[in-house]
Amino acid sequence: MPLLPPAQLVEHPADLMIDVFGTFLGKRSERMVVRWRNNDPPFRRSVMINREQAPTVAASNTNAENSASSIGTDQPALTIHPADDAITQLRDLWATEPLTEPPPRPAPSTRLQTQLQDITGVAVPSVTEWCEQVVPLSRLRSVTVSGRGVTVSSDLIEALVERGIAFSFLSRRGQPVAQLSAPGLGGTVQTRRSQLAAYTTPLGVQLAVEFIRGKLRNQKHQLQYSGKYLKAADPERFAQLEKKVAALANLRKQLQGFEAADLDRVRDKLMGYEGTGARIYWEGVKILLDGRVEFPGRETRGAIDPVNSALNYGYGILYGQVSAAVVNAGLELYAGFLHVDRPGKPALVLDLVEEFRAPVVDRAVLAIVNQGSPLETDAHGLTTATRKLVADRVLERLSTPVPYEGKRWSLGNIIQNQARHLAVAVRGERVYRSFASRW
């Protein structure tokens, strides 16, 4: 499938997050059409629906507004609002699917409206029930769908993957579900052959070491950035934090000049460095969060506390960005260097993610806490409002210009550039250097 160039060059393409229940995404000419209900649930249930009493709903759009199903002779009716064809089909499925409790009301669509206005520069027309906005495809770098009830047309999917626009799906907890790409995208056979061959050479060791060194440096800078206010506000905590910063710097220094001929023989040693660095860093984060929010230490799967849940959700967004960059650069997702190969595990994505965790996600989440904004969870993980807040801040970080190679680039574009540098490095045409954030 050939890649199509954008209709016009855009200096800073945008990342769009779609998480409003009932949103429809389609394509019209060279634009993406976004249609959603304006802060109103797509349907209302006046009673609980159980498996013995399932309503029947008329499928026609013309009389959908007035159609209703009664549950028993004395039960109130089910009121359904009109929608387009795609939404109507979903509505009928929801109405006939046995449920034990009503689904939760969708979150307000204010953030989606603001996103679209920022990307297009055009205010979304205010309507009573449904809103619609069109976005030029040339203005998009990525589209991420998070949550339930979002309908996507096949025409739009084809247009996005043809243009190399990352199209990802996340669960409510921020776990990557899927990412779509064109079969011919980044189909550089020589790059993949070189990538696989590098694993058994000293180059593979050099790349693994550089991923760790980049992660340690950016973690150190993150602690320095987030803790600078402590020097005057709390000298004792600042002194504790400085010890963590020094320990990370010393650990990174120990890796300088690290060489070996076989990655398999030294991977455990390298992972020891990485694990030690992670322990020191999260101890530093705990010092930063002391007195502001409860933080038990870093937890990945199964985390229930607000901070870890927010971090995991943010990392899910970051994974989508890095995965698309790796594919666009013509690299093999599953052939990593630092992370061991496992079925279904995109090891190279996890490698490249390491140098961007702190400057993208950690900085966004720590800023939320430092500013006193609440991070809240419920039985399903992060609340809808918190997920929106975290997504906003992470996407904002990805769009933030920072110094890079003598210019100022957005972090989203830097991720793509680093993936391309890595592709050149595995071919032996340059030395790979991890991204260095500033504080």
VMD Tcl script that draws the C-alpha trace (Angstrom):
set ca {
  {0.00 0.00 0.00}
  {1.73 3.24 -1.09}
  {2.23 6.09 1.31}
  {0.64 9.37 0.33}
  {2.28 12.69 1.17}
  {0.26 15.22 3.15}
  {-1.72 17.75 1.13}
  {0.29 20.51 2.78}
  {3.30 20.64 5.07}
  {2.51 21.25 8.71}
  {5.36 22.25 11.00}
  {3.82 20.80 14.16}
  {1.27 18.05 13.42}
  {-1.08 17.24 16.29}
  {-1.98 14.20 18.39}
  {-5.72 13.64 18.79}
  {-7.24 11.61 21.65}
  {-10.81 10.33 21.18}
  {-12.52 9.09 24.35}
  {-16.08 10.47 24.17}
  {-18.65 7.69 24.21}
  {-20.63 7.50 20.96}
  {-18.14 9.42 18.77}
  {-18.19 8.65 15.04}
  {-14.99 9.04 12.97}
  {-15.25 9.12 9.20}
  {-13.52 10.53 6.11}
  {-14.57 13.27 3.72}
  {-12.14 14.13 0.96}
  {-8.74 14.80 2.62}
  {-10.30 15.38 6.03}
  {-11.31 13.37 9.02}
  {-14.89 13.90 10.17}
  {-15.50 13.80 13.93}
  {-19.11 13.64 15.07}
  {-20.16 13.39 18.72}
  {-22.99 14.10 21.09}
  {-22.64 17.40 22.90}
  {-22.39 16.52 26.62}
  {-25.43 14.26 26.50}
  {-25.70 10.45 26.87}
  {-26.42 8.60 23.61}
  {-29.44 6.97 25.22}
  {-31.23 6.89 28.55}
  {-32.55 3.93 30.48}
  {-35.30 4.65 32.93}
  {-35.19 1.17 34.47}
  {-32.73 -1.65 35.12}
  {-32.55 -4.19 32.30}
  {-32.05 -7.83 33.16}
  {-31.63 -11.02 31.21}
  {-35.29 -12.00 31.48}
  {-36.60 -8.63 30.28}
  {-34.78 -7.28 27.23}
  {-36.40 -4.43 25.27}
  {-36.96 -4.37 21.53}
  {-35.94 -1.23 19.71}
  {-37.00 0.02 16.29}
  {-34.06 0.18 13.93}
  {-35.29 2.94 11.67}
  {-33.70 6.37 11.98}
  {-36.88 8.15 11.04}
  {-38.92 7.01 14.01}
  {-36.10 6.23 16.47}
  {-36.86 9.30 18.55}
  {-40.40 8.21 19.28}
  {-39.77 4.47 19.54}
  {-39.85 2.84 22.96}
  {-39.87 -0.60 24.55}
  {-41.78 -1.47 27.64}
  {-40.53 -3.89 30.24}
  {-43.74 -5.35 31.56}
  {-47.11 -3.64 31.38}
  {-46.51 -1.36 34.34}
  {-42.89 -0.46 33.61}
  {-41.74 2.92 32.20}
  {-40.60 3.08 28.59}
  {-37.07 3.17 27.17}
  {-36.45 6.55 25.49}
  {-33.90 6.66 22.64}
  {-32.56 9.69 20.84}
  {-32.04 9.73 17.05}
  {-28.60 9.10 15.62}
  {-26.95 8.31 12.31}
  {-26.83 4.81 10.82}
  {-23.68 3.68 12.61}
  {-24.85 4.89 16.00}
  {-28.29 3.37 15.43}
  {-26.77 -0.08 14.91}
  {-24.80 0.26 18.12}
  {-27.91 1.50 19.91}
  {-29.88 -1.56 18.84}
  {-27.08 -3.82 20.06}
  {-26.99 -2.10 23.42}
  {-30.77 -2.25 23.74}
  {-30.98 -5.99 23.05}
  {-27.85 -7.06 24.91}
  {-28.81 -8.37 28.37}
  {-27.41 -6.09 31.07}
  {-27.56 -6.14 34.83}
  {-27.09 -2.41 35.28}
  {-27.21 0.75 33.18}
  {-23.91 1.78 31.56}
  {-22.24 4.85 33.04}
  {-22.99 8.25 31.57}
  {-20.34 9.46 29.12}
  {-17.93 12.19 30.08}
  {-18.51 15.73 28.85}
  {-17.16 16.42 25.38}
  {-15.60 19.76 26.23}
  {-12.02 18.48 25.97}
  {-12.62 16.93 22.54}
  {-14.13 20.18 21.33}
  {-11.12 22.12 22.62}
  {-8.69 19.70 20.97}
  {-10.36 20.03 17.60}
  {-10.50 23.80 17.86}
  {-6.77 23.95 18.68}
  {-5.88 21.69 15.74}
  {-8.08 23.34 13.10}
  {-8.18 26.92 14.40}
  {-11.94 26.87 13.83}
  {-14.53 26.96 16.61}
  {-16.89 23.99 16.71}
  {-20.42 25.17 15.90}
  {-22.69 25.01 18.94}
  {-25.71 22.79 18.37}
  {-28.37 21.37 20.59}
  {-27.48 17.72 20.41}
  {-24.78 16.71 17.90}
  {-21.47 18.40 17.03}
  {-19.38 17.83 13.92}
  {-15.89 19.02 13.01}
  {-13.59 18.21 10.11}
  {-9.80 17.99 10.52}
  {-7.35 18.05 7.58}
  {-5.41 14.79 7.61}
  {-2.22 16.76 7.00}
  {-2.55 18.27 10.47}
  {-2.52 14.92 12.27}
  {0.45 12.95 13.56}
  {-1.55 10.40 15.54}
  {-5.10 9.42 16.50}
  {-5.67 7.44 19.70}
  {-9.00 5.88 20.62}
  {-9.43 5.23 24.34}
  {-12.52 3.73 25.91}
  {-15.75 2.35 24.49}
  {-18.40 3.19 21.95}
  {-16.25 4.90 19.27}
  {-17.19 4.05 15.65}
  {-14.54 4.31 12.90}
  {-15.19 4.05 9.15}
  {-13.05 1.79 6.97}
  {-12.36 4.72 4.62}
  {-10.76 6.66 7.45}
  {-8.65 3.69 8.57}
  {-7.31 3.31 5.04}
  {-6.53 7.04 4.78}
  {-4.69 7.14 8.10}
  {-2.47 4.12 7.53}
  {-1.65 5.20 3.96}
  {-0.30 8.48 5.30}
  {1.65 6.96 8.16}
  {-0.60 8.58 10.79}
  {-0.42 6.47 13.95}
  {-3.82 4.98 14.77}
  {-3.91 3.30 18.18}
  {-6.46 1.79 20.55}
  {-6.05 1.88 24.34}
  {-8.08 0.26 27.09}
  {-9.64 2.33 29.86}
  {-6.54 1.66 31.95}
  {-4.22 2.88 29.20}
  {-3.02 -0.55 28.12}
  {-2.22 -0.79 24.38}
  {-4.88 -2.85 22.61}
  {-3.93 -2.48 18.94}
  {-2.19 -0.23 16.45}
  {-2.87 -0.15 12.72}
  {-0.27 0.35 10.00}
  {-0.06 -0.19 6.25}
  {1.50 -3.49 5.10}
  {4.12 -1.65 3.03}
  {4.89 1.02 5.60}
  {8.57 1.18 6.43}
  {9.19 -1.97 4.43}
  {12.97 -1.59 4.29}
  {14.33 -5.13 4.19}
  {17.97 -4.07 4.58}
  {17.21 -2.19 7.79}
  {15.46 -5.18 9.32}
  {18.24 -7.56 8.30}
  {20.81 -5.25 9.82}
  {18.73 -4.89 12.98}
  {18.54 -8.66 13.46}
  {22.24 -9.12 12.68}
  {23.26 -6.38 15.16}
  {21.91 -8.42 18.05}
  {24.85 -10.84 17.92}
  {27.54 -8.16 17.49}
  {29.12 -5.53 19.78}
  {26.72 -3.02 18.16}
  {23.81 -4.70 19.94}
  {25.57 -4.22 23.28}
  {26.30 -0.58 22.47}
  {22.64 0.09 21.71}
  {21.42 -1.61 24.90}
  {23.90 0.42 26.95}
  {22.84 3.66 25.28}
  {19.16 3.01 26.04}
  {20.03 2.59 29.74}
  {22.33 5.62 29.83}
  {19.67 7.76 28.20}
  {17.05 6.60 30.67}
  {19.33 7.27 33.68}
  {20.25 10.74 32.46}
  {16.64 11.77 31.85}
  {15.55 10.34 35.20}
  {18.27 12.39 36.89}
  {17.17 15.53 35.08}
  {13.54 14.88 36.03}
  {14.39 14.68 39.73}
  {16.41 17.89 39.43}
  {13.60 19.68 37.59}
  {10.78 18.59 39.91}
  {12.81 19.06 43.09}
  {14.36 22.46 42.51}
  {11.71 24.19 44.64}
  {12.72 22.05 47.65}
  {16.06 23.79 48.05}
  {14.36 26.73 49.77}
  {11.10 25.13 50.86}
  {12.47 21.98 52.51}
  {16.30 21.76 52.66}
  {16.24 18.37 54.40}
  {14.20 16.70 51.66}
  {16.29 18.51 49.05}
  {19.44 16.97 50.54}
  {17.86 13.51 50.37}
  {16.88 14.10 46.77}
  {20.37 15.29 45.87}
  {21.74 11.94 47.06}
  {19.43 10.15 44.61}
  {20.51 12.48 41.80}
  {24.18 11.81 42.56}
  {23.56 8.05 42.69}
  {21.95 8.10 39.24}
  {24.84 10.14 37.84}
  {27.35 7.69 39.33}
  {25.48 4.69 37.95}
  {25.42 6.23 34.48}
  {29.14 6.94 34.72}
  {29.82 3.28 35.46}
  {28.31 2.37 32.08}
  {30.60 4.73 30.18}
  {32.82 2.67 27.91}
  {30.96 -0.58 28.68}
  {31.77 -3.07 25.92}
  {31.11 -6.72 25.20}
  {30.95 -8.98 22.18}
  {27.78 -10.91 23.04}
  {24.61 -9.26 24.35}
  {23.20 -12.48 25.79}
  {26.20 -12.86 28.11}
  {25.90 -9.37 29.59}
  {22.15 -8.72 29.49}
  {21.64 -9.73 33.12}
  {24.39 -7.34 34.17}
  {22.89 -4.53 32.11}
  {19.42 -5.19 33.50}
  {20.99 -4.98 36.95}
  {22.12 -1.45 36.16}
  {18.67 -0.61 34.82}
  {16.92 -2.10 37.83}
  {19.19 -0.29 40.29}
  {18.57 2.98 38.47}
  {14.80 2.43 38.58}
  {14.91 1.77 42.33}
  {16.93 4.94 42.99}
  {14.73 7.05 40.73}
  {11.42 5.97 42.25}
  {12.82 6.50 45.73}
  {13.54 10.03 44.56}
  {10.00 10.39 43.22}
  {8.67 9.25 46.60}
  {10.66 12.05 48.24}
  {9.12 14.53 45.81}
  {5.56 13.32 46.50}
  {5.94 13.11 50.27}
  {3.16 15.07 51.94}
  {1.26 15.62 48.69}
  {-0.14 12.22 47.73}
  {0.25 8.61 48.88}
  {2.81 6.81 46.70}
  {3.72 3.21 47.62}
  {6.55 3.00 45.10}
  {6.47 2.06 41.45}
  {3.93 -0.61 40.51}
  {3.08 -1.66 36.97}
  {0.40 -4.30 36.45}
  {-2.45 -4.31 38.89}
  {-1.66 -0.86 40.30}
  {-4.63 0.65 42.12}
  {-3.16 3.82 43.62}
  {-3.77 7.06 41.67}
  {-0.15 7.93 40.87}
  {0.82 4.51 39.46}
  {-2.48 4.27 37.61}
  {-1.85 7.68 36.03}
  {1.71 6.70 35.08}
  {0.53 3.46 33.49}
  {-2.15 5.29 31.53}
  {0.36 7.86 30.31}
  {2.83 5.17 29.31}
  {0.09 3.56 27.21}
  {-0.20 6.76 25.19}
  {3.59 6.94 24.87}
  {3.80 3.32 23.69}
  {1.47 4.16 20.82}
  {3.67 7.08 19.76}
  {6.90 5.07 19.91}
  {5.38 2.04 18.19}
  {4.26 4.17 15.23}
  {7.69 5.81 15.03}
  {9.44 2.42 14.98}
  {7.19 1.17 12.18}
  {7.62 4.37 10.17}
  {11.39 4.04 10.48}
  {11.31 0.56 8.93}
  {12.40 -1.27 12.08}
  {11.12 -4.56 13.47}
  {8.93 -3.99 16.53}
  {9.70 -7.31 18.21}
  {13.48 -7.46 17.81}
  {14.88 -5.46 20.72}
  {18.26 -5.27 22.38}
  {17.81 -4.38 26.03}
  {14.47 -6.16 26.54}
  {14.42 -9.90 26.02}
  {12.40 -11.43 23.19}
  {9.01 -12.83 24.15}
  {5.97 -13.76 22.03}
  {3.73 -10.75 21.56}
  {6.16 -8.38 23.29}
  {7.35 -5.42 21.14}
  {10.83 -5.43 22.64}
  {12.27 -2.64 20.46}
  {9.36 -0.35 21.36}
  {10.09 -0.97 25.04}
  {13.77 -0.20 24.39}
  {13.09 3.14 22.75}
  {10.37 4.08 25.25}
  {12.93 4.11 28.09}
  {14.55 7.42 27.18}
  {11.16 9.16 26.87}
  {9.37 7.96 30.01}
  {10.68 10.66 32.32}
  {10.54 13.72 30.01}
  {7.08 12.91 28.62}
  {4.93 10.97 31.10}
  {6.67 11.34 34.46}
  {6.98 15.10 34.06}
  {3.31 15.39 33.12}
  {2.06 13.32 36.08}
  {4.39 14.96 38.63}
  {3.26 18.38 37.41}
  {-0.36 17.40 38.01}
  {0.44 16.42 41.59}
  {2.59 19.48 42.27}
  {-0.17 21.77 41.02}
  {-2.65 20.21 43.43}
  {-4.91 18.71 40.76}
  {-6.65 15.55 42.02}
  {-5.77 12.10 40.72}
  {-8.76 9.88 41.45}
  {-9.59 6.21 40.96}
  {-12.72 4.09 41.25}
  {-13.48 0.39 40.90}
  {-12.50 0.53 37.20}
  {-9.19 2.38 37.68}
  {-8.74 6.05 36.93}
  {-11.93 8.08 36.85}
  {-13.01 9.56 33.55}
  {-12.02 13.06 34.64}
  {-8.55 11.89 35.70}
  {-7.97 9.98 32.48}
  {-8.84 13.11 30.53}
  {-6.51 15.19 32.68}
  {-3.59 12.77 32.25}
  {-4.19 12.45 28.50}
  {-4.32 16.24 28.14}
  {-1.01 16.71 29.94}
  {0.80 13.88 28.12}
  {-0.40 15.10 24.70}
  {0.62 18.61 25.71}
  {4.12 17.34 26.54}
  {4.33 15.54 23.19}
  {3.54 18.84 21.45}
  {6.02 20.86 23.54}
  {9.05 22.15 21.58}
  {12.37 21.41 23.31}
  {16.04 21.85 22.25}
  {17.18 19.05 19.98}
  {20.08 18.91 17.50}
  {20.52 22.67 17.45}
  {16.83 23.47 16.92}
  {13.56 23.26 18.81}
  {11.42 20.23 18.00}
  {8.26 18.89 19.59}
  {8.80 15.75 21.65}
  {6.47 13.86 19.31}
  {8.70 14.68 16.34}
  {11.82 13.89 18.37}
  {10.50 10.38 19.00}
  {10.18 9.87 15.24}
  {13.65 11.31 14.61}
  {15.21 9.05 17.25}
  {13.61 6.01 15.62}
  {15.07 7.05 12.27}
  {18.48 7.59 13.87}
  {18.23 4.09 15.32}
  {17.42 2.67 11.87}
  {20.54 4.31 10.47}
  {22.59 3.10 13.43}
  {21.70 -0.57 13.02}
  {22.92 -0.30 9.43}
  {26.27 0.89 10.79}
  {26.00 4.35 9.23}
  {26.06 6.39 12.46}
  {26.46 6.06 16.23}
  {23.18 6.10 18.10}
  {22.83 8.69 20.87}
  {19.78 8.69 23.13}
  {17.64 11.78 23.55}
  {18.83 14.09 26.34}
  {16.13 16.11 28.06}
  {17.01 19.38 29.80}
  {15.85 20.55 33.16}
}
mol new
graphics top color blue
foreach p $ca { graphics top sphere $p radius 0.5 }
foreach p [lrange $ca 0 end-1] q [lrange $ca 1 end] { graphics top cylinder $p $q radius 0.2 }
display resetview
